[in-house]
Amino acid sequence: EHHLTDLKKMLRRTGLVALFWALTPTAQEFVRRESRSPGSRAHRVVRSVRTITSTRSRLGPVGAPLPSSANCTWQTFEQRLDHFSRGAEPATFSQRLCLYDFSAKENGGPTHMLFYTGNESPVEEYVNNTGLMWEVGAELGSLLVFAEHRYEGESVPELDGVPACLSYCTVEQALADYATVIDFLRDQYGATLPVVAVGGSYGGMLAGWFRMSYPSTVQGAIAASAPIWGLPSFEPRPDGSSVAIGRAFSAAGGAPASCATNLLGAWPVIALLEPEILQEGLDLCSAPRDGREIASAIQSVFFDLAEANYPFPSTYISSAVGPGYYPLPAWPIREACDALSEPLVEISGDTAAVDFRVTVDDLTVDVKWSEATNATALPTGPLDPASNLAKLLDGVKGVWATWCNVTGELECFGATGSCATGRRRLADLFVGASSSAAVAIEDAAAALKTRLTDDTCSLDEPYAGGSWGPLCCNDDINLYNTVVQGIGSDGLFWPPNTAPNTSLESIVGVPYGATAGGCRAGPGLSGYPATSDPWSRWLQAEFGRAPSAVTTAASNIVFSNGLFDPWSTAGVYPAGGPRNLNLDSYDGPVVVDIGTPDSDVSAVLLDYGAHHLDLMFMDDNDPPCAVEARAFETDRIKAWVGLDATGSPATSSGDPLGRDLASAARRAESTL
């Protein structure tokens, strides 16, 4: 038990679960032997190990360690801090690369490259989880390259003494980094080596934009869960995220049919219950100040749970935006809903108009938009454990605990509802759901203040702030599909955080007229623009302002979206976008051709998919949509790098780069 405790600390600190599992068979046997109790510490270690061991992967038998950062050949590339100024001797930094070569060197080395466009975390996060690249690479003999994003991990420039040091963390600089790295690697592996970019989330945005911006550098892109249509010019649904989350909690998402109804009815009840009742029913460490605050805190974890609603245990989301390397269970929302599988509340009225009555036992509450009134039979003493109200609070607590107590170590919950979530970490940068959309805008504007007057950065310690904040501030990455919730369209959240019939323009401001102050750079830092643009006009000028910029002008891109994913309603879809799809009961095809006849641009819709599920390692519990998505993506990769369906060189293939340039020239001529 003593050694197991040390092991647990080591795994939590380093995440090197695969290395441990591969090298210590005695420890494996000990953990297996001691893992019979679901609550034991050994059980939690086993669940963590499962996230990176094989079930149905092409890479080995069941239980075999999966590839990870331990398999990398690590290199660094001396990268320019600024690719676009050609004045004095440029500042540089070392960019970290993970390489793995599946090719047979005696046969001439790799014939193509799969290139991961690293996003807003240290690159190990993507090396350890992007199973599609490892599995396709093993099948095709690919050269794998995972590039770390500038200002992340060990690829952070020396910023002390650099004027405007944060100004160099932009999408444009990151894409130029990747183009430069590929050019460098082609010097080693062949000048015409075909390359396919792969990325998920912001990395998926980068992969898609990379192909659009550098079509002679990358021959295709797999852009998974890439919310590039969340920018305001694409007119995203402001309630899009909440609709996707509601789907994950519904019968359409595999959850019990009563789960979302029970939760929707719980919020106005919790808002009115006495603090002592809430402390007892929700296992709070002390009496809360306000029931609405607790209800809001519990709902705030739904975003992360929906992102992580994978069919297998995973640490991917919990380690990125949560408490660390603690695995969420397989289908975490289904497990969270387990105690709410029976109808505990009755809701009558019009939930779509947020005008309804909630009944629990003898208690009733009338809801009209954001108000909960006319409550009857509110309890004043201890709850009867057999009552529906006690069961409802216990079920709500279970949903909350699935995320907030993923460590299994909490004995009670904080009365303020504090819990590490990705939404909270983005609150100072994004316009996120809060008490009202207007308040959200005010909060964002308050956070976006003028930069430091001294333009030279002065730091006592190396910069550790990451890339996401600077990217959002410099490039105005404003994704508005997360703004609105609780307006009756999601069937899950309450109260509404905006007035009825709120338009996108009323949230963002008048197009081409709305500006805000620049971001706060922080002590010793500088370089942010003096103003910000809520309409993200620079990004729309750079990459296109309408869906046709992607579906008619781009080529060789697969855009995938999992319909449980809160970011999915900002992804690239067939004509009309997600507004014209009934996502609650989508039963259409997984793969839809959305480009012109010769452009090879596709949308992949995973009806049971969470955040870029298609990029993860294969698993026995994968839904059919994931199997089909990966097969299609593999097929497109083969075509783009000049291989036939068997993985052999296509008989009609010439120079893939030449074909690609010729195709681009034909499209340009047609456009002109």
C-alpha positions as CSV (number, residue, x, y, z in Angstrom):
1,E,0.0,0.0,0.0
2,H,2.9,2.3,0.8
3,H,4.4,1.7,-2.7
4,L,1.1,2.1,-4.4
5,T,0.7,5.5,-2.8
6,D,4.1,6.5,-4.1
7,L,3.1,5.1,-7.5
8,K,-0.1,7.1,-7.5
9,K,1.8,10.3,-6.8
10,M,4.3,9.6,-9.5
11,L,1.7,8.9,-12.1
12,R,-0.2,12.1,-11.2
13,R,3.0,14.1,-11.4
14,T,4.4,12.8,-14.7
15,G,1.6,11.1,-16.6
16,L,4.1,8.4,-17.6
17,V,1.5,5.6,-17.1
18,A,2.5,3.7,-20.3
19,L,6.2,3.6,-19.3
20,F,5.3,2.2,-15.9
21,W,2.9,-0.3,-17.3
22,A,5.4,-1.6,-19.9
23,L,8.3,-1.9,-17.5
24,T,7.0,-3.2,-14.2
25,P,5.0,-6.5,-14.6
26,T,5.2,-7.1,-10.8
27,A,3.5,-3.8,-10.1
28,Q,0.9,-4.7,-12.8
29,E,0.0,-7.9,-11.0
30,F,-0.1,-6.2,-7.6
31,V,-2.5,-3.5,-8.9
32,R,-4.7,-6.1,-10.6
33,R,-4.8,-8.2,-7.4
34,E,-5.7,-5.2,-5.2
35,S,-8.3,-3.6,-7.6
36,R,-11.4,-5.5,-6.6
37,S,-12.9,-2.7,-4.7
38,P,-14.2,0.1,-6.9
39,G,-13.3,2.6,-4.3
40,S,-9.7,1.4,-3.7
41,R,-6.7,3.5,-4.7
42,A,-5.5,0.6,-6.8
43,H,-8.7,0.7,-8.8
44,R,-8.1,4.3,-9.7
45,V,-4.6,3.5,-10.9
46,V,-6.0,0.7,-13.1
47,R,-8.6,3.0,-14.6
48,S,-5.8,5.6,-15.4
49,V,-3.7,2.9,-17.1
50,R,-6.7,1.8,-19.2
51,T,-6.7,5.1,-20.9
52,I,-3.5,4.3,-22.8
53,T,-3.5,0.6,-23.2
54,S,-4.9,-1.2,-26.2
55,T,-8.3,-2.7,-26.6
56,R,-9.1,-2.8,-30.3
57,S,-6.2,-0.7,-31.6
58,R,-4.2,-1.9,-34.6
59,L,-1.0,-1.4,-32.6
60,G,-1.1,-4.5,-30.4
61,P,-3.1,-7.0,-28.4
62,V,-5.5,-6.2,-25.7
63,G,-3.7,-4.6,-22.7
64,A,-0.6,-3.7,-24.7
65,P,0.9,-0.3,-24.0
66,L,-0.1,2.3,-26.6
67,P,2.5,4.7,-28.1
68,S,3.2,7.8,-26.1
69,S,5.7,10.5,-25.7
70,A,8.1,7.9,-24.4
71,N,8.4,6.7,-28.0
72,C,9.4,10.0,-29.5
73,T,12.7,11.0,-31.0
74,W,12.8,14.5,-29.7
75,Q,14.3,17.3,-31.8
76,T,14.4,21.0,-31.5
77,F,14.3,23.5,-34.4
78,E,15.6,27.0,-34.1
79,Q,12.6,29.1,-35.1
80,R,12.3,32.8,-35.8
81,L,10.3,34.7,-33.2
82,D,8.9,36.9,-36.0
83,H,8.5,35.5,-39.5
84,F,7.2,38.6,-41.1
85,S,9.7,41.4,-40.3
86,R,13.0,41.3,-42.3
87,G,15.0,43.9,-40.6
88,A,17.7,43.4,-38.0
89,E,19.0,39.9,-36.9
90,P,15.9,38.1,-35.7
91,A,15.3,36.7,-32.3
92,T,14.9,33.0,-32.2
93,F,13.6,30.2,-29.9
94,S,13.8,26.4,-29.9
95,Q,10.7,24.7,-31.0
96,R,10.2,21.1,-29.8
97,L,9.3,18.3,-32.2
98,C,8.3,14.7,-31.5
99,L,9.3,12.4,-34.5
100,Y,8.5,8.8,-35.0
101,D,9.4,7.0,-38.3
102,F,7.3,4.0,-39.2
103,S,9.0,3.5,-42.5
104,A,11.5,0.9,-43.5
105,K,14.7,2.9,-43.9
106,E,16.3,0.2,-46.0
107,N,13.6,0.8,-48.5
108,G,14.4,4.5,-48.9
109,G,12.6,6.0,-45.8
110,P,9.2,7.5,-45.5
111,T,7.1,8.4,-48.5
112,H,4.9,10.9,-46.7
113,M,4.5,12.7,-43.4
114,L,1.6,13.1,-40.9
115,F,2.0,16.4,-39.1
116,Y,0.2,17.4,-35.9
117,T,-0.5,21.1,-35.7
118,G,0.1,21.5,-32.0
119,N,-2.3,23.6,-30.0
120,E,-2.7,25.3,-26.6
121,S,-0.9,22.7,-24.3
122,P,2.5,21.0,-24.1
123,V,2.8,18.7,-27.1
124,E,2.8,15.5,-25.0
125,E,-0.9,16.0,-24.6
126,Y,-1.4,15.4,-28.3
127,V,1.3,12.8,-28.7
128,N,-0.3,10.6,-26.1
129,N,-3.9,10.9,-27.3
130,T,-3.9,11.3,-31.1
131,G,-4.2,7.6,-31.8
132,L,-5.4,8.1,-35.4
133,M,-1.9,9.3,-36.4
134,W,-0.2,6.4,-34.6
135,E,-2.5,3.8,-36.1
136,V,-2.6,5.2,-39.6
137,G,1.2,5.7,-39.4
138,A,1.8,2.1,-38.5
139,E,-0.4,0.9,-41.3
140,L,1.1,3.2,-44.0
141,G,4.7,3.5,-42.9
142,S,4.4,7.2,-42.2
143,L,6.8,9.7,-40.7
144,L,4.9,11.2,-37.7
145,V,5.7,14.7,-36.6
146,F,4.1,16.4,-33.6
147,A,5.0,20.1,-33.4
148,E,4.7,22.0,-30.1
149,H,2.9,25.4,-30.4
150,R,5.0,28.5,-29.7
151,Y,4.7,29.7,-26.1
152,E,3.8,26.2,-24.9
153,G,5.7,23.5,-23.0
154,E,9.4,23.8,-23.8
155,S,8.9,25.9,-26.9
156,V,8.6,29.2,-25.0
157,P,10.8,32.1,-26.3
158,E,13.1,34.0,-23.9
159,L,10.8,37.1,-23.4
160,D,12.8,39.1,-20.9
161,G,14.0,42.3,-22.6
162,V,12.0,41.7,-25.8
163,P,9.9,44.6,-26.8
164,A,6.2,43.8,-27.2
165,C,7.0,40.2,-26.3
166,L,3.4,38.8,-26.4
167,S,2.7,40.2,-29.9
168,Y,4.5,37.3,-31.5
169,C,2.0,34.7,-30.3
170,T,-0.5,34.6,-33.1
171,V,-2.2,32.1,-35.5
172,E,-0.2,33.5,-38.4
173,Q,3.2,33.1,-36.6
174,A,2.2,29.5,-35.5
175,L,1.3,28.5,-39.1
176,A,4.5,30.0,-40.4
177,D,6.4,27.9,-37.7
178,Y,4.8,24.7,-39.0
179,A,5.5,25.6,-42.7
180,T,9.1,26.3,-41.8
181,V,9.5,23.0,-39.9
182,I,8.1,21.1,-42.8
183,D,10.4,22.8,-45.2
184,F,13.3,21.8,-42.9
185,L,12.2,18.2,-42.7
186,R,11.8,18.0,-46.5
187,D,15.5,18.8,-46.8
188,Q,16.1,15.6,-44.9
189,Y,13.4,13.3,-46.2
190,G,12.7,14.5,-49.8
191,A,11.7,17.8,-51.3
192,T,8.4,16.5,-52.6
193,L,7.4,14.5,-49.5
194,P,3.6,14.8,-49.3
195,V,2.3,16.0,-45.9
196,V,-1.1,15.8,-44.3
197,A,-1.9,18.1,-41.4
198,V,-3.8,16.7,-38.4
199,G,-5.3,18.6,-35.5
200,G,-8.1,18.7,-33.0
201,S,-9.9,21.6,-31.4
202,Y,-7.8,24.7,-31.8
203,G,-5.3,22.4,-33.4
204,G,-8.0,21.4,-35.8
205,M,-8.6,25.1,-36.7
206,L,-4.9,25.3,-37.3
207,A,-4.9,22.2,-39.5
208,G,-7.8,23.5,-41.7
209,W,-6.3,27.0,-41.9
210,F,-2.9,25.5,-42.7
211,R,-4.2,23.7,-45.7
212,M,-6.1,26.9,-46.8
213,S,-3.0,29.2,-46.3
214,Y,-0.2,26.9,-47.4
215,P,-1.6,24.5,-50.0
216,S,1.8,23.7,-51.5
217,T,3.1,22.8,-48.0
218,V,0.4,20.4,-46.9
219,Q,-1.6,18.2,-49.3
220,G,-4.6,17.7,-47.1
221,A,-5.9,18.2,-43.5
222,I,-7.9,16.4,-40.9
223,A,-9.5,19.2,-39.0
224,A,-11.3,17.6,-36.1
225,S,-13.7,19.5,-33.8
226,A,-12.4,22.7,-35.4
227,P,-14.8,25.5,-34.4
228,I,-13.9,28.0,-37.1
229,W,-17.5,28.8,-37.8
230,G,-17.9,30.1,-34.3
231,L,-16.5,33.5,-35.4
232,P,-19.3,36.1,-35.6
233,S,-19.2,36.6,-39.4
234,F,-20.4,32.9,-39.7
235,E,-23.4,33.8,-37.6
236,P,-23.1,30.9,-35.1
237,R,-26.0,29.9,-32.8
238,P,-25.3,31.8,-29.6
239,D,-26.9,28.9,-27.7
240,G,-25.1,26.2,-29.8
241,S,-23.0,24.8,-27.0
242,S,-25.9,24.4,-24.6
243,V,-27.9,22.6,-27.3
244,A,-25.1,20.1,-27.9
245,I,-24.6,19.6,-24.2
246,G,-28.4,19.1,-23.8
247,R,-28.2,16.4,-26.5
248,A,-25.5,14.6,-24.5
249,F,-27.8,14.5,-21.4
250,S,-30.8,13.3,-23.4
251,A,-32.0,9.9,-24.6
252,A,-30.6,10.9,-28.0
253,G,-27.2,10.8,-26.3
254,G,-27.7,7.5,-24.6
255,A,-28.6,9.0,-21.2
256,P,-31.7,8.0,-19.3
257,A,-34.7,9.8,-20.8
258,S,-35.6,11.4,-17.5
259,C,-32.1,12.8,-16.7
260,A,-32.3,16.1,-18.4
261,T,-35.9,16.6,-17.2
262,N,-34.9,16.0,-13.6
263,L,-32.0,18.4,-13.9
264,L,-34.1,21.1,-15.6
265,G,-36.6,20.8,-12.8
266,A,-34.0,20.8,-10.1
267,W,-32.5,24.2,-10.7
268,P,-35.5,26.4,-9.7
269,V,-36.1,24.2,-6.7
270,I,-32.5,24.5,-5.6
271,A,-32.7,28.2,-6.1
272,L,-35.5,28.4,-3.5
273,L,-34.4,25.8,-0.9
274,E,-33.1,26.8,2.5
275,P,-29.3,26.8,2.8
276,E,-29.4,24.1,5.5
277,I,-31.5,21.8,3.2
278,L,-29.0,22.3,0.4
279,Q,-26.1,21.6,2.7
280,E,-27.6,18.3,3.7
281,G,-28.9,17.2,0.3
282,L,-25.8,18.1,-1.7
283,D,-23.1,17.2,0.9
284,L,-21.8,20.8,1.1
285,C,-19.1,21.6,3.6
286,S,-21.1,24.5,4.9
287,A,-24.4,26.2,4.2
288,P,-24.3,28.1,0.9
289,R,-25.1,31.8,0.6
290,D,-27.4,31.4,-2.4
291,G,-29.1,28.5,-4.1
292,R,-28.8,30.0,-7.5
293,E,-25.0,30.2,-7.1
294,I,-24.9,26.5,-6.3
295,A,-27.2,25.6,-9.2
296,S,-24.9,27.7,-11.6
297,A,-21.8,26.0,-10.3
298,I,-23.2,22.6,-10.9
299,Q,-24.3,23.5,-14.4
300,S,-20.8,24.9,-15.1
301,V,-19.2,21.4,-15.2
302,F,-21.6,20.2,-18.0
303,F,-19.4,21.8,-20.7
304,D,-16.4,19.8,-19.7
305,L,-18.4,16.6,-19.2
306,A,-19.9,16.9,-22.7
307,E,-16.4,17.5,-24.2
308,A,-15.2,14.4,-22.4
309,N,-18.2,12.1,-23.1
310,Y,-16.0,9.4,-24.6
311,P,-17.0,5.7,-24.7
312,F,-13.8,4.8,-22.7
313,P,-12.2,6.1,-19.5
314,S,-10.0,9.1,-20.4
315,T,-7.8,11.7,-18.8
316,Y,-7.7,13.9,-21.9
317,I,-10.1,16.6,-20.8
318,S,-9.7,16.3,-17.0
319,S,-5.9,16.7,-17.3
320,A,-6.2,19.7,-19.7
321,V,-8.8,21.8,-18.0
322,G,-9.6,19.9,-14.7
323,P,-7.7,18.7,-11.7
324,G,-5.1,16.5,-13.4
325,Y,-4.5,13.0,-14.7
326,Y,-7.6,11.5,-13.2
327,P,-9.7,9.4,-15.6
328,L,-13.3,10.1,-16.1
329,P,-15.4,6.9,-16.5
330,A,-16.5,5.6,-19.9
331,W,-19.6,7.6,-21.1
332,P,-19.3,9.9,-18.0
333,I,-22.6,11.6,-18.6
334,R,-24.5,8.3,-18.7
335,E,-22.8,7.4,-15.4
336,A,-23.5,10.8,-14.0
337,C,-27.2,10.3,-14.9
338,D,-27.5,6.9,-13.3
339,A,-29.1,8.2,-10.1
340,L,-31.6,10.3,-12.2
341,S,-32.8,7.4,-14.3
342,E,-36.3,7.5,-12.7
343,P,-38.7,10.4,-13.1
344,L,-38.4,12.4,-9.9
345,V,-40.0,15.7,-11.1
346,E,-43.1,16.6,-13.2
347,I,-42.8,19.5,-15.5
348,S,-45.9,21.1,-17.0
349,G,-46.2,24.1,-19.3
350,D,-44.0,25.3,-22.1
351,T,-40.3,24.5,-21.5
352,A,-39.3,25.9,-24.9
353,A,-40.7,29.3,-23.8
354,V,-39.2,28.8,-20.3
355,D,-42.7,29.1,-18.8
356,F,-43.5,26.0,-16.8
357,R,-44.3,24.5,-13.4
358,V,-42.1,22.1,-11.5
359,T,-43.6,19.6,-9.1
360,V,-41.5,17.4,-6.7
361,D,-43.6,15.5,-4.2
362,D,-45.9,18.2,-2.7
363,L,-43.5,21.0,-3.6
364,T,-44.3,23.2,-6.6
365,V,-42.5,26.1,-8.2
366,D,-43.6,28.3,-11.1
367,V,-40.9,29.4,-13.6
368,K,-41.3,32.3,-16.0
369,W,-38.1,33.0,-17.8
370,S,-35.5,33.8,-15.1
371,E,-37.9,34.0,-12.2
372,A,-38.9,31.2,-9.9
373,T,-42.0,32.1,-7.8
374,N,-45.2,30.8,-6.1
375,A,-43.3,28.0,-4.3
376,T,-45.5,25.8,-2.1
377,A,-44.5,23.1,0.5
378,L,-40.9,24.1,0.7
379,P,-39.3,21.8,3.3
380,T,-38.2,23.4,6.6
381,G,-36.5,20.4,8.3
382,P,-34.5,17.3,7.4
383,L,-35.5,15.5,4.2
384,D,-37.1,12.1,4.2
385,P,-34.5,9.9,2.4
386,A,-37.3,8.2,0.6
387,S,-38.7,11.4,-0.9
388,N,-38.3,12.3,-4.5
389,L,-36.7,15.6,-3.4
390,A,-34.0,13.8,-1.4
391,K,-33.4,11.5,-4.4
392,L,-33.3,14.5,-6.7
393,L,-30.7,16.3,-4.7
394,D,-28.6,13.1,-4.4
395,G,-28.8,12.6,-8.1
396,V,-27.7,16.2,-8.8
397,K,-24.8,15.7,-6.4
398,G,-23.8,12.6,-8.3
399,V,-23.7,14.5,-11.6
400,W,-21.6,17.3,-10.0
401,A,-19.3,14.8,-8.4
402,T,-18.6,13.0,-11.7
403,W,-16.4,16.0,-12.6
404,C,-15.7,17.8,-9.4
405,N,-14.8,14.7,-7.4
406,V,-13.1,12.8,-10.2
407,T,-10.2,12.3,-7.7
408,G,-12.5,10.4,-5.4
409,E,-10.9,12.3,-2.5
410,L,-13.6,14.9,-1.5
411,E,-15.7,14.3,1.5
412,C,-17.9,17.4,0.9
413,F,-18.2,20.1,-1.7
414,G,-17.4,23.8,-1.3
415,A,-20.4,25.9,-0.5
416,T,-19.4,28.4,-3.2
417,G,-19.3,25.6,-5.8
418,S,-15.7,26.2,-6.7
419,C,-14.4,23.5,-9.1
420,A,-11.7,23.5,-11.8
421,T,-13.3,23.8,-15.2
422,G,-12.2,24.9,-18.6
423,R,-15.0,27.4,-18.8
424,R,-13.7,29.2,-15.7
425,R,-10.2,29.3,-17.1
426,L,-11.4,31.0,-20.3
427,A,-13.7,33.4,-18.4
428,D,-11.3,36.4,-18.7
429,L,-10.9,35.9,-22.4
430,F,-14.1,34.5,-23.9
431,V,-17.6,35.8,-23.8
432,G,-18.9,32.9,-21.8
433,A,-22.2,32.0,-20.2
434,S,-22.8,34.0,-16.9
435,S,-25.8,35.6,-15.2
436,S,-26.7,37.4,-18.4
437,A,-25.2,37.9,-21.9
438,A,-25.0,41.6,-21.2
439,V,-23.1,41.0,-18.0
440,A,-20.8,38.6,-19.9
441,I,-20.0,41.4,-22.4
442,E,-19.4,43.9,-19.5
443,D,-17.1,41.3,-17.8
444,A,-15.2,40.8,-21.0
445,A,-14.8,44.5,-21.6
446,A,-13.6,45.1,-18.1
447,A,-11.0,42.4,-18.6
448,L,-9.8,43.9,-21.8
449,K,-8.0,47.0,-20.6
450,T,-5.1,49.0,-22.0
451,R,-1.7,47.4,-22.2
452,L,1.4,48.4,-20.2
453,T,2.9,51.7,-21.1
454,D,6.5,50.2,-21.0
455,D,6.7,48.2,-24.3
456,T,9.7,46.1,-23.2
457,C,9.0,42.9,-21.3
458,S,10.8,42.5,-18.0
459,L,10.5,39.1,-16.3
460,D,12.2,37.6,-13.3
461,E,11.0,34.0,-14.2
462,P,10.5,32.3,-17.5
463,Y,7.1,33.0,-19.1
464,A,4.6,30.3,-18.1
465,G,1.3,31.8,-19.2
466,G,0.7,29.6,-22.2
467,S,-0.4,30.5,-25.7
468,W,-4.2,30.7,-25.5
469,G,-4.5,34.1,-23.8
470,P,-2.2,35.8,-26.2
471,L,-3.8,34.1,-29.2
472,C,-7.3,35.3,-28.2
473,C,-6.0,38.8,-27.5
474,N,-3.9,39.3,-30.5
475,D,-6.1,37.6,-33.1
476,D,-9.5,38.2,-31.5
477,I,-10.5,34.5,-31.5
478,N,-14.1,35.2,-30.4
479,L,-16.2,32.1,-30.6
480,Y,-19.8,33.1,-29.9
481,N,-21.5,29.7,-29.9
482,T,-20.9,29.5,-26.1
483,V,-22.6,32.7,-25.1
484,V,-26.3,31.8,-24.4
485,Q,-27.9,29.1,-22.4
486,G,-31.1,28.3,-20.7
487,I,-33.4,29.9,-23.2
488,G,-35.5,26.7,-23.7
489,S,-33.6,25.3,-26.7
490,D,-31.3,23.0,-24.6
491,G,-33.9,21.4,-22.2
492,L,-31.2,21.3,-19.5
493,F,-30.0,24.7,-18.2
494,W,-31.8,27.3,-16.1
495,P,-32.1,30.3,-15.6
496,P,-31.6,31.9,-19.0
497,N,-28.6,34.2,-19.1
498,T,-30.1,36.7,-21.5
499,A,-33.4,38.3,-22.4
500,P,-35.8,36.6,-24.8
501,N,-35.1,36.9,-28.5
502,T,-31.6,38.0,-28.1
503,S,-29.8,38.3,-31.4
504,L,-26.1,37.8,-32.1
505,E,-25.7,41.4,-33.1
506,S,-27.2,42.6,-29.8
507,I,-24.5,40.5,-28.0
508,V,-21.5,41.3,-30.1
509,G,-22.4,44.9,-31.1
510,V,-23.0,46.6,-34.4
511,P,-20.8,45.1,-37.1
512,Y,-17.7,47.2,-37.9
513,G,-18.6,49.6,-35.1
514,A,-18.0,47.6,-32.0
515,T,-14.5,47.8,-30.3
516,A,-13.3,47.2,-26.9
517,G,-10.1,47.9,-24.9
518,G,-7.0,45.8,-25.4
519,C,-6.2,42.9,-23.1
520,R,-4.3,43.3,-19.9
521,A,-0.8,41.9,-20.5
522,G,0.1,41.2,-16.9
523,P,3.1,42.2,-14.7
524,G,6.2,42.7,-16.8
525,L,4.6,41.8,-20.1
526,S,3.5,43.9,-23.1
527,G,2.6,43.6,-26.7
528,Y,-1.2,43.3,-26.9
529,P,-3.1,45.6,-29.3
530,A,-4.6,48.7,-27.7
531,T,-8.1,47.7,-28.9
532,S,-9.9,44.5,-29.6
533,D,-12.5,43.6,-32.2
534,P,-15.5,41.5,-31.0
535,W,-16.3,40.8,-34.7
536,S,-12.9,39.2,-35.4
537,R,-12.5,41.0,-38.7
538,W,-8.8,40.2,-39.1
539,L,-9.5,36.4,-39.0
540,Q,-12.4,36.8,-41.4
541,A,-10.1,38.8,-43.8
542,E,-7.4,36.2,-43.4
543,F,-9.4,33.0,-43.8
544,G,-12.8,34.1,-45.3
545,R,-15.9,35.5,-43.8
546,A,-18.6,33.1,-45.1
547,P,-19.1,29.3,-45.3
548,S,-18.3,29.5,-49.0
549,A,-14.8,30.4,-48.2
550,V,-14.3,26.9,-46.9
551,T,-16.7,24.9,-49.0
552,T,-15.9,26.3,-52.4
553,A,-12.4,27.8,-52.2
554,A,-10.6,25.2,-50.0
555,S,-9.7,21.7,-51.0
556,N,-8.6,18.4,-49.4
557,I,-10.0,18.9,-45.9
558,V,-12.0,16.7,-43.6
559,F,-13.9,18.7,-41.0
560,S,-15.3,16.4,-38.2
561,N,-17.7,17.2,-35.4
562,G,-19.0,15.1,-32.5
563,L,-22.6,16.0,-31.8
564,F,-22.0,15.8,-28.0
565,D,-19.2,18.3,-28.2
566,P,-20.1,21.9,-27.0
567,W,-17.8,23.2,-29.8
568,S,-19.6,21.2,-32.5
569,T,-22.1,23.9,-33.4
570,A,-19.2,26.1,-34.4
571,G,-17.7,23.5,-36.7
572,V,-17.9,23.2,-40.5
573,Y,-21.2,21.5,-41.6
574,P,-23.1,20.9,-44.8
575,A,-25.0,23.7,-46.5
576,G,-26.9,25.8,-44.0
577,G,-24.8,24.8,-41.1
578,P,-26.0,23.4,-37.8
579,R,-29.0,25.7,-37.7
580,N,-30.6,23.6,-40.4
581,L,-29.9,20.2,-38.8
582,N,-32.0,18.6,-36.1
583,L,-29.1,17.7,-33.9
584,D,-31.4,16.3,-31.2
585,S,-32.3,13.4,-33.4
586,Y,-29.8,13.5,-36.2
587,D,-29.9,10.3,-38.2
588,G,-28.2,11.5,-41.4
589,P,-25.0,10.1,-42.9
590,V,-21.7,10.2,-41.1
591,V,-19.8,11.6,-44.2
592,V,-21.2,14.5,-46.3
593,D,-19.4,16.0,-49.3
594,I,-19.7,19.7,-48.8
595,G,-17.2,21.0,-51.5
596,T,-17.3,21.4,-55.2
597,P,-17.0,18.2,-57.3
598,D,-13.2,18.4,-57.5
599,S,-12.4,20.0,-54.1
600,D,-12.5,17.0,-51.8
601,V,-13.9,18.9,-48.8
602,S,-16.1,16.8,-46.4
603,A,-18.0,17.1,-43.2
604,V,-18.0,14.2,-40.8
605,L,-20.8,14.1,-38.2
606,L,-20.4,11.7,-35.3
607,D,-23.8,11.4,-33.6
608,Y,-22.2,9.7,-30.6
609,G,-19.0,11.7,-30.7
610,A,-17.4,14.0,-28.0
611,H,-14.5,16.3,-28.6
612,H,-12.5,15.0,-31.6
613,L,-13.3,11.3,-30.7
614,D,-12.2,10.3,-34.2
615,L,-8.6,11.3,-33.4
616,M,-8.4,9.1,-30.3
617,F,-7.0,5.5,-30.2
618,M,-9.5,2.9,-31.3
619,D,-11.5,1.2,-28.5
620,D,-13.8,-1.8,-28.2
621,N,-16.6,0.5,-27.1
622,D,-16.4,2.9,-30.0
623,P,-19.8,3.8,-31.5
624,P,-20.2,2.9,-35.2
625,C,-19.8,6.6,-36.2
626,A,-16.3,6.7,-34.9
627,V,-15.3,3.5,-36.8
628,E,-16.7,5.0,-40.0
629,A,-15.1,8.4,-39.5
630,R,-11.7,6.9,-38.9
631,A,-12.0,4.7,-42.0
632,F,-13.0,7.6,-44.1
633,E,-10.2,9.8,-42.8
634,T,-7.7,7.0,-43.4
635,D,-9.0,6.7,-47.0
636,R,-8.5,10.4,-47.6
637,I,-5.0,10.5,-46.2
638,K,-4.1,7.6,-48.5
639,A,-5.5,9.5,-51.5
640,W,-3.7,12.8,-50.6
641,V,-0.3,11.2,-50.2
642,G,-0.6,9.2,-53.4
643,L,-1.5,5.7,-52.1
644,D,-4.3,3.4,-53.2
645,A,-6.8,1.7,-50.9
646,T,-4.3,-1.0,-50.0
647,G,-1.7,1.5,-48.9
648,S,0.5,0.9,-52.0
649,P,1.6,3.7,-54.4
650,A,-1.3,4.6,-56.6
651,T,-0.6,3.6,-60.2
652,S,-1.8,6.9,-61.6
653,S,0.2,9.0,-59.1
654,G,2.8,11.3,-60.2
655,D,4.2,14.1,-58.1
656,P,1.5,14.8,-55.4
657,L,2.8,18.3,-54.9
658,G,2.6,18.9,-58.7
659,R,-0.9,17.6,-58.9
660,D,-2.0,19.7,-55.9
661,L,-0.5,22.9,-57.4
662,A,-2.1,22.1,-60.8
663,S,-5.5,21.6,-59.2
664,A,-5.0,24.9,-57.2
665,A,-4.1,26.6,-60.5
666,R,-7.3,25.3,-62.2
667,R,-9.5,26.5,-59.3
668,A,-7.8,29.9,-59.3
669,E,-8.3,30.2,-63.1
670,S,-11.9,29.2,-62.8
671,T,-12.5,31.7,-60.0
672,L,-10.9,34.5,-62.1
